[in-house]
Amino acid sequence: MEPAPASATLDTIGLRCPLPILKARKALAGLAPGGVLEVLASDPGAADDFEAFCRTTGHRLVRQSATSGVHRFLIEKAAQRPNAA
């Protein structure tokens, strides 16, 4: 099954850790649950960083690829969690 098309694209090419993650967190905050953010990054550690980010935040890493030193990530925003009592 193909992922939904990206709701927004974030270009972090040229930025180093932790900026791509911080900018992605902010961009995802502006999307509705289920929205898909496309992130472009050139940081060599981006793949590990975004895998860990998704694992710890509950967002879903739908797809990742790399071409000519540019990593592309499709991240689906998690459903909002209910507030803890």
Jmol script that loads the backbone (N, CA, C; Angstrom):
load data "model"
ATOM      1  N   MET A   1       0.838  -1.175   0.000  1.00  0.00           N
ATOM      2  CA  MET A   1       0.000   0.000   0.000  1.00  0.00           C
ATOM      3  C   MET A   1       0.889   1.246   0.000  1.00  0.00           C
ATOM      4  N   GLU A   2       0.595   2.168  -0.865  1.00  0.00           N
ATOM      5  CA  GLU A   2       1.366   3.406  -0.966  1.00  0.00           C
ATOM      6  C   GLU A   2       0.992   4.337   0.187  1.00  0.00           C
ATOM      7  N   PRO A   3       1.980   5.040   0.744  1.00  0.00           N
ATOM      8  CA  PRO A   3       1.650   6.014   1.788  1.00  0.00           C
ATOM      9  C   PRO A   3       0.872   7.181   1.205  1.00  0.00           C
ATOM     10  N   ALA A   4       0.152   7.859   2.067  1.00  0.00           N
ATOM     11  CA  ALA A   4      -0.574   9.057   1.637  1.00  0.00           C
ATOM     12  C   ALA A   4       0.440  10.082   1.141  1.00  0.00           C
ATOM     13  N   PRO A   5       0.039  10.944   0.221  1.00  0.00           N
ATOM     14  CA  PRO A   5       0.973  11.981  -0.229  1.00  0.00           C
ATOM     15  C   PRO A   5       1.316  12.909   0.932  1.00  0.00           C
ATOM     16  N   ALA A   6       2.474  13.512   0.854  1.00  0.00           N
ATOM     17  CA  ALA A   6       2.922  14.407   1.917  1.00  0.00           C
ATOM     18  C   ALA A   6       1.990  15.605   2.035  1.00  0.00           C
ATOM     19  N   SER A   7       1.637  15.944   3.271  1.00  0.00           N
ATOM     20  CA  SER A   7       0.837  17.131   3.555  1.00  0.00           C
ATOM     21  C   SER A   7       1.716  18.375   3.532  1.00  0.00           C
ATOM     22  N   ALA A   8       3.019  18.180   3.836  1.00  0.00           N
ATOM     23  CA  ALA A   8       3.972  19.289   3.884  1.00  0.00           C
ATOM     24  C   ALA A   8       5.375  18.737   3.644  1.00  0.00           C
ATOM     25  N   THR A   9       6.265  19.598   3.160  1.00  0.00           N
ATOM     26  CA  THR A   9       7.660  19.230   2.943  1.00  0.00           C
ATOM     27  C   THR A   9       8.531  20.166   3.754  1.00  0.00           C
ATOM     28  N   LEU A  10       9.538  19.583   4.404  1.00  0.00           N
ATOM     29  CA  LEU A  10      10.492  20.334   5.212  1.00  0.00           C
ATOM     30  C   LEU A  10      11.881  20.072   4.655  1.00  0.00           C
ATOM     31  N   ASP A  11      12.560  21.119   4.205  1.00  0.00           N
ATOM     32  CA  ASP A  11      13.905  21.008   3.651  1.00  0.00           C
ATOM     33  C   ASP A  11      14.914  21.399   4.730  1.00  0.00           C
ATOM     34  N   THR A  12      15.651  20.405   5.236  1.00  0.00           N
ATOM     35  CA  THR A  12      16.685  20.673   6.242  1.00  0.00           C
ATOM     36  C   THR A  12      18.075  20.391   5.678  1.00  0.00           C
ATOM     37  N   ILE A  13      18.201  20.378   4.371  1.00  0.00           N
ATOM     38  CA  ILE A  13      19.490  20.117   3.741  1.00  0.00           C
ATOM     39  C   ILE A  13      20.484  21.185   4.198  1.00  0.00           C
ATOM     40  N   GLY A  14      21.648  20.724   4.625  1.00  0.00           N
ATOM     41  CA  GLY A  14      22.693  21.621   5.098  1.00  0.00           C
ATOM     42  C   GLY A  14      22.683  21.825   6.602  1.00  0.00           C
ATOM     43  N   LEU A  15      21.618  21.390   7.282  1.00  0.00           N
ATOM     44  CA  LEU A  15      21.540  21.529   8.736  1.00  0.00           C
ATOM     45  C   LEU A  15      22.060  20.270   9.414  1.00  0.00           C
ATOM     46  N   ARG A  16      22.669  20.437  10.563  1.00  0.00           N
ATOM     47  CA  ARG A  16      23.212  19.325  11.335  1.00  0.00           C
ATOM     48  C   ARG A  16      22.334  19.067  12.556  1.00  0.00           C
ATOM     49  N   CYS A  17      22.472  17.864  13.084  1.00  0.00           N
ATOM     50  CA  CYS A  17      21.781  17.441  14.289  1.00  0.00           C
ATOM     51  C   CYS A  17      22.066  18.459  15.399  1.00  0.00           C
ATOM     52  N   PRO A  18      21.066  18.854  16.128  1.00  0.00           N
ATOM     53  CA  PRO A  18      19.703  18.347  16.229  1.00  0.00           C
ATOM     54  C   PRO A  18      18.680  19.151  15.421  1.00  0.00           C
ATOM     55  N   LEU A  19      19.110  20.110  14.606  1.00  0.00           N
ATOM     56  CA  LEU A  19      18.164  20.989  13.921  1.00  0.00           C
ATOM     57  C   LEU A  19      17.136  20.278  13.046  1.00  0.00           C
ATOM     58  N   PRO A  20      17.517  19.257  12.235  1.00  0.00           N
ATOM     59  CA  PRO A  20      16.466  18.593  11.439  1.00  0.00           C
ATOM     60  C   PRO A  20      15.345  17.997  12.301  1.00  0.00           C
ATOM     61  N   ILE A  21      15.712  17.400  13.425  1.00  0.00           N
ATOM     62  CA  ILE A  21      14.706  16.807  14.317  1.00  0.00           C
ATOM     63  C   ILE A  21      13.849  17.904  14.946  1.00  0.00           C
ATOM     64  N   LEU A  22      14.470  18.959  15.426  1.00  0.00           N
ATOM     65  CA  LEU A  22      13.722  20.043  16.063  1.00  0.00           C
ATOM     66  C   LEU A  22      12.750  20.696  15.089  1.00  0.00           C
ATOM     67  N   LYS A  23      13.190  20.913  13.864  1.00  0.00           N
ATOM     68  CA  LYS A  23      12.322  21.518  12.852  1.00  0.00           C
ATOM     69  C   LYS A  23      11.200  20.558  12.455  1.00  0.00           C
ATOM     70  N   ALA A  24      11.503  19.261  12.389  1.00  0.00           N
ATOM     71  CA  ALA A  24      10.469  18.271  12.067  1.00  0.00           C
ATOM     72  C   ALA A  24       9.422  18.209  13.171  1.00  0.00           C
ATOM     73  N   ARG A  25       9.856  18.264  14.414  1.00  0.00           N
ATOM     74  CA  ARG A  25       8.910  18.249  15.544  1.00  0.00           C
ATOM     75  C   ARG A  25       7.940  19.431  15.429  1.00  0.00           C
ATOM     76  N   LYS A  26       8.483  20.605  15.121  1.00  0.00           N
ATOM     77  CA  LYS A  26       7.648  21.803  14.993  1.00  0.00           C
ATOM     78  C   LYS A  26       6.691  21.675  13.800  1.00  0.00           C
ATOM     79  N   ALA A  27       7.190  21.163  12.673  1.00  0.00           N
ATOM     80  CA  ALA A  27       6.344  20.999  11.484  1.00  0.00           C
ATOM     81  C   ALA A  27       5.232  19.985  11.737  1.00  0.00           C
ATOM     82  N   LEU A  28       5.540  18.899  12.422  1.00  0.00           N
ATOM     83  CA  LEU A  28       4.526  17.881  12.720  1.00  0.00           C
ATOM     84  C   LEU A  28       3.451  18.441  13.648  1.00  0.00           C
ATOM     85  N   ALA A  29       3.825  19.340  14.542  1.00  0.00           N
ATOM     86  CA  ALA A  29       2.850  19.931  15.467  1.00  0.00           C
ATOM     87  C   ALA A  29       1.757  20.673  14.700  1.00  0.00           C
ATOM     88  N   GLY A  30       2.084  21.173  13.530  1.00  0.00           N
ATOM     89  CA  GLY A  30       1.107  21.908  12.731  1.00  0.00           C
ATOM     90  C   GLY A  30       0.243  21.048  11.838  1.00  0.00           C
ATOM     91  N   LEU A  31       0.483  19.741  11.821  1.00  0.00           N
ATOM     92  CA  LEU A  31      -0.304  18.833  10.981  1.00  0.00           C
ATOM     93  C   LEU A  31      -1.395  18.148  11.796  1.00  0.00           C
ATOM     94  N   ALA A  32      -2.448  17.762  11.123  1.00  0.00           N
ATOM     95  CA  ALA A  32      -3.505  16.969  11.760  1.00  0.00           C
ATOM     96  C   ALA A  32      -2.998  15.538  11.940  1.00  0.00           C
ATOM     97  N   PRO A  33      -3.519  14.814  12.943  1.00  0.00           N
ATOM     98  CA  PRO A  33      -3.139  13.411  13.086  1.00  0.00           C
ATOM     99  C   PRO A  33      -3.375  12.667  11.770  1.00  0.00           C
ATOM    100  N   GLY A  34      -2.415  11.840  11.380  1.00  0.00           N
ATOM    101  CA  GLY A  34      -2.482  11.108  10.124  1.00  0.00           C
ATOM    102  C   GLY A  34      -1.853  11.861   8.969  1.00  0.00           C
ATOM    103  N   GLY A  35      -1.537  13.141   9.164  1.00  0.00           N
ATOM    104  CA  GLY A  35      -0.864  13.923   8.133  1.00  0.00           C
ATOM    105  C   GLY A  35       0.550  13.400   7.918  1.00  0.00           C
ATOM    106  N   VAL A  36       1.063  13.585   6.728  1.00  0.00           N
ATOM    107  CA  VAL A  36       2.393  13.062   6.387  1.00  0.00           C
ATOM    108  C   VAL A  36       3.337  14.223   6.094  1.00  0.00           C
ATOM    109  N   LEU A  37       4.477  14.198   6.775  1.00  0.00           N
ATOM    110  CA  LEU A  37       5.524  15.194   6.578  1.00  0.00           C
ATOM    111  C   LEU A  37       6.665  14.562   5.799  1.00  0.00           C
ATOM    112  N   GLU A  38       7.066  15.212   4.719  1.00  0.00           N
ATOM    113  CA  GLU A  38       8.249  14.803   3.971  1.00  0.00           C
ATOM    114  C   GLU A  38       9.405  15.655   4.480  1.00  0.00           C
ATOM    115  N   VAL A  39      10.496  14.991   4.893  1.00  0.00           N
ATOM    116  CA  VAL A  39      11.677  15.700   5.375  1.00  0.00           C
ATOM    117  C   VAL A  39      12.847  15.358   4.463  1.00  0.00           C
ATOM    118  N   LEU A  40      13.552  16.390   4.006  1.00  0.00           N
ATOM    119  CA  LEU A  40      14.773  16.222   3.228  1.00  0.00           C
ATOM    120  C   LEU A  40      15.930  16.638   4.121  1.00  0.00           C
ATOM    121  N   ALA A  41      16.959  15.791   4.221  1.00  0.00           N
ATOM    122  CA  ALA A  41      18.087  16.070   5.111  1.00  0.00           C
ATOM    123  C   ALA A  41      19.387  15.579   4.485  1.00  0.00           C
ATOM    124  N   SER A  42      20.475  16.259   4.817  1.00  0.00           N
ATOM    125  CA  SER A  42      21.785  15.843   4.316  1.00  0.00           C
ATOM    126  C   SER A  42      22.707  15.378   5.431  1.00  0.00           C
ATOM    127  N   ASP A  43      22.297  15.513   6.686  1.00  0.00           N
ATOM    128  CA  ASP A  43      23.112  15.079   7.812  1.00  0.00           C
ATOM    129  C   ASP A  43      23.306  13.567   7.727  1.00  0.00           C
ATOM    130  N   PRO A  44      24.567  13.085   7.760  1.00  0.00           N
ATOM    131  CA  PRO A  44      24.810  11.640   7.638  1.00  0.00           C
ATOM    132  C   PRO A  44      24.124  10.809   8.722  1.00  0.00           C
ATOM    133  N   GLY A  45      23.871  11.385   9.889  1.00  0.00           N
ATOM    134  CA  GLY A  45      23.216  10.647  10.967  1.00  0.00           C
ATOM    135  C   GLY A  45      21.707  10.748  10.957  1.00  0.00           C
ATOM    136  N   ALA A  46      21.144  11.362   9.933  1.00  0.00           N
ATOM    137  CA  ALA A  46      19.699  11.612   9.897  1.00  0.00           C
ATOM    138  C   ALA A  46      18.882  10.331   9.964  1.00  0.00           C
ATOM    139  N   ALA A  47      19.314   9.273   9.301  1.00  0.00           N
ATOM    140  CA  ALA A  47      18.525   8.030   9.300  1.00  0.00           C
ATOM    141  C   ALA A  47      18.350   7.507  10.720  1.00  0.00           C
ATOM    142  N   ASP A  48      19.440   7.412  11.465  1.00  0.00           N
ATOM    143  CA  ASP A  48      19.348   6.943  12.851  1.00  0.00           C
ATOM    144  C   ASP A  48      18.541   7.915  13.703  1.00  0.00           C
ATOM    145  N   ASP A  49      18.753   9.205  13.484  1.00  0.00           N
ATOM    146  CA  ASP A  49      18.051  10.223  14.275  1.00  0.00           C
ATOM    147  C   ASP A  49      16.547  10.146  14.073  1.00  0.00           C
ATOM    148  N   PHE A  50      16.093  10.041  12.817  1.00  0.00           N
ATOM    149  CA  PHE A  50      14.656  10.019  12.563  1.00  0.00           C
ATOM    150  C   PHE A  50      14.022   8.698  12.974  1.00  0.00           C
ATOM    151  N   GLU A  51      14.748   7.598  12.890  1.00  0.00           N
ATOM    152  CA  GLU A  51      14.216   6.328  13.395  1.00  0.00           C
ATOM    153  C   GLU A  51      13.978   6.425  14.895  1.00  0.00           C
ATOM    154  N   ALA A  52      14.950   6.973  15.635  1.00  0.00           N
ATOM    155  CA  ALA A  52      14.807   7.122  17.087  1.00  0.00           C
ATOM    156  C   ALA A  52      13.700   8.118  17.426  1.00  0.00           C
ATOM    157  N   PHE A  53      13.623   9.213  16.691  1.00  0.00           N
ATOM    158  CA  PHE A  53      12.587  10.219  16.911  1.00  0.00           C
ATOM    159  C   PHE A  53      11.197   9.595  16.775  1.00  0.00           C
ATOM    160  N   CYS A  54      10.988   8.849  15.720  1.00  0.00           N
ATOM    161  CA  CYS A  54       9.674   8.228  15.503  1.00  0.00           C
ATOM    162  C   CYS A  54       9.373   7.178  16.565  1.00  0.00           C
ATOM    163  N   ARG A  55      10.364   6.415  16.926  1.00  0.00           N
ATOM    164  CA  ARG A  55      10.176   5.369  17.941  1.00  0.00           C
ATOM    165  C   ARG A  55       9.774   5.996  19.284  1.00  0.00           C
ATOM    166  N   THR A  56      10.365   7.126  19.650  1.00  0.00           N
ATOM    167  CA  THR A  56      10.093   7.713  20.958  1.00  0.00           C
ATOM    168  C   THR A  56       8.860   8.615  20.982  1.00  0.00           C
ATOM    169  N   THR A  57       8.429   9.118  19.836  1.00  0.00           N
ATOM    170  CA  THR A  57       7.279  10.030  19.806  1.00  0.00           C
ATOM    171  C   THR A  57       5.977   9.360  19.385  1.00  0.00           C
ATOM    172  N   GLY A  58       6.068   8.171  18.809  1.00  0.00           N
ATOM    173  CA  GLY A  58       4.863   7.482  18.350  1.00  0.00           C
ATOM    174  C   GLY A  58       4.485   7.790  16.920  1.00  0.00           C
ATOM    175  N   HIS A  59       5.217   8.718  16.275  1.00  0.00           N
ATOM    176  CA  HIS A  59       4.970   8.970  14.857  1.00  0.00           C
ATOM    177  C   HIS A  59       5.466   7.761  14.065  1.00  0.00           C
ATOM    178  N   ARG A  60       4.940   7.585  12.863  1.00  0.00           N
ATOM    179  CA  ARG A  60       5.308   6.417  12.056  1.00  0.00           C
ATOM    180  C   ARG A  60       6.216   6.834  10.904  1.00  0.00           C
ATOM    181  N   LEU A  61       7.386   6.201  10.844  1.00  0.00           N
ATOM    182  CA  LEU A  61       8.297   6.413   9.727  1.00  0.00           C
ATOM    183  C   LEU A  61       7.797   5.532   8.591  1.00  0.00           C
ATOM    184  N   VAL A  62       7.119   6.147   7.638  1.00  0.00           N
ATOM    185  CA  VAL A  62       6.462   5.421   6.558  1.00  0.00           C
ATOM    186  C   VAL A  62       7.479   4.927   5.544  1.00  0.00           C
ATOM    187  N   ARG A  63       8.416   5.794   5.219  1.00  0.00           N
ATOM    188  CA  ARG A  63       9.397   5.441   4.194  1.00  0.00           C
ATOM    189  C   ARG A  63      10.627   6.314   4.366  1.00  0.00           C
ATOM    190  N   GLN A  64      11.782   5.733   4.020  1.00  0.00           N
ATOM    191  CA  GLN A  64      13.015   6.511   3.975  1.00  0.00           C
ATOM    192  C   GLN A  64      13.839   6.041   2.795  1.00  0.00           C
ATOM    193  N   SER A  65      14.549   6.983   2.202  1.00  0.00           N
ATOM    194  CA  SER A  65      15.430   6.659   1.082  1.00  0.00           C
ATOM    195  C   SER A  65      16.553   7.680   1.067  1.00  0.00           C
ATOM    196  N   ALA A  66      17.587   7.373   0.312  1.00  0.00           N
ATOM    197  CA  ALA A  66      18.715   8.302   0.179  1.00  0.00           C
ATOM    198  C   ALA A  66      19.211   8.254  -1.258  1.00  0.00           C
ATOM    199  N   THR A  67      19.451   9.431  -1.815  1.00  0.00           N
ATOM    200  CA  THR A  67      19.976   9.566  -3.169  1.00  0.00           C
ATOM    201  C   THR A  67      20.953  10.727  -3.187  1.00  0.00           C
ATOM    202  N   SER A  68      22.157  10.468  -3.659  1.00  0.00           N
ATOM    203  CA  SER A  68      23.175  11.523  -3.799  1.00  0.00           C
ATOM    204  C   SER A  68      23.371  12.328  -2.517  1.00  0.00           C
ATOM    205  N   GLY A  69      23.395  11.647  -1.385  1.00  0.00           N
ATOM    206  CA  GLY A  69      23.646  12.314  -0.117  1.00  0.00           C
ATOM    207  C   GLY A  69      22.458  13.019   0.504  1.00  0.00           C
ATOM    208  N   VAL A  70      21.295  12.922  -0.118  1.00  0.00           N
ATOM    209  CA  VAL A  70      20.085  13.529   0.440  1.00  0.00           C
ATOM    210  C   VAL A  70      19.155  12.419   0.915  1.00  0.00           C
ATOM    211  N   HIS A  71      18.822  12.475   2.198  1.00  0.00           N
ATOM    212  CA  HIS A  71      17.885  11.521   2.789  1.00  0.00           C
ATOM    213  C   HIS A  71      16.482  12.090   2.672  1.00  0.00           C
ATOM    214  N   ARG A  72      15.535  11.214   2.389  1.00  0.00           N
ATOM    215  CA  ARG A  72      14.121  11.605   2.295  1.00  0.00           C
ATOM    216  C   ARG A  72      13.335  10.719   3.243  1.00  0.00           C
ATOM    217  N   PHE A  73      12.570  11.347   4.115  1.00  0.00           N
ATOM    218  CA  PHE A  73      11.761  10.633   5.102  1.00  0.00           C
ATOM    219  C   PHE A  73      10.305  11.039   4.934  1.00  0.00           C
ATOM    220  N   LEU A  74       9.418  10.064   5.024  1.00  0.00           N
ATOM    221  CA  LEU A  74       7.985  10.328   5.088  1.00  0.00           C
ATOM    222  C   LEU A  74       7.543   9.901   6.481  1.00  0.00           C
ATOM    223  N   ILE A  75       7.034  10.858   7.247  1.00  0.00           N
ATOM    224  CA  ILE A  75       6.649  10.608   8.632  1.00  0.00           C
ATOM    225  C   ILE A  75       5.168  10.919   8.792  1.00  0.00           C
ATOM    226  N   GLU A  76       4.423   9.925   9.266  1.00  0.00           N
ATOM    227  CA  GLU A  76       2.994  10.098   9.516  1.00  0.00           C
ATOM    228  C   GLU A  76       2.791  10.507  10.970  1.00  0.00           C
ATOM    229  N   LYS A  77       2.093  11.618  11.165  1.00  0.00           N
ATOM    230  CA  LYS A  77       1.852  12.103  12.526  1.00  0.00           C
ATOM    231  C   LYS A  77       0.939  11.148  13.272  1.00  0.00           C
ATOM    232  N   ALA A  78       1.328  10.863  14.514  1.00  0.00           N
ATOM    233  CA  ALA A  78       0.550   9.970  15.365  1.00  0.00           C
ATOM    234  C   ALA A  78      -0.758  10.634  15.768  1.00  0.00           C
ATOM    235  N   ALA A  79      -1.730   9.791  16.100  1.00  0.00           N
ATOM    236  CA  ALA A  79      -2.977  10.297  16.655  1.00  0.00           C
ATOM    237  C   ALA A  79      -2.656  10.953  17.992  1.00  0.00           C
ATOM    238  N   GLN A  80      -3.403  11.959  18.332  1.00  0.00           N
ATOM    239  CA  GLN A  80      -3.152  12.641  19.609  1.00  0.00           C
ATOM    240  C   GLN A  80      -3.444  11.700  20.749  1.00  0.00           C
ATOM    241  N   ARG A  81      -2.587  11.745  21.731  1.00  0.00           N
ATOM    242  CA  ARG A  81      -2.766  10.913  22.908  1.00  0.00           C
ATOM    243  C   ARG A  81      -3.674  11.648  23.892  1.00  0.00           C
ATOM    244  N   PRO A  82      -4.548  10.906  24.571  1.00  0.00           N
ATOM    245  CA  PRO A  82      -5.397  11.564  25.573  1.00  0.00           C
ATOM    246  C   PRO A  82      -4.519  12.080  26.714  1.00  0.00           C
ATOM    247  N   ASN A  83      -4.970  13.152  27.365  1.00  0.00           N
ATOM    248  CA  ASN A  83      -4.216  13.702  28.494  1.00  0.00           C
ATOM    249  C   ASN A  83      -4.226  12.710  29.649  1.00  0.00           C
ATOM    250  N   ALA A  84      -3.089  12.622  30.325  1.00  0.00           N
ATOM    251  CA  ALA A  84      -2.994  11.722  31.478  1.00  0.00           C
ATOM    252  C   ALA A  84      -3.782  12.328  32.631  1.00  0.00           C
ATOM    253  N   ALA A  85      -4.437  11.476  33.387  1.00  0.00           N
ATOM    254  CA  ALA A  85      -5.256  11.937  34.529  1.00  0.00           C
ATOM    255  C   ALA A  85      -4.388  12.216  35.734  1.00  0.00           C
TER     256      ALA A  85
END
end "model"
wireframe off; spacefill off
backbone 0.3
color backbone group
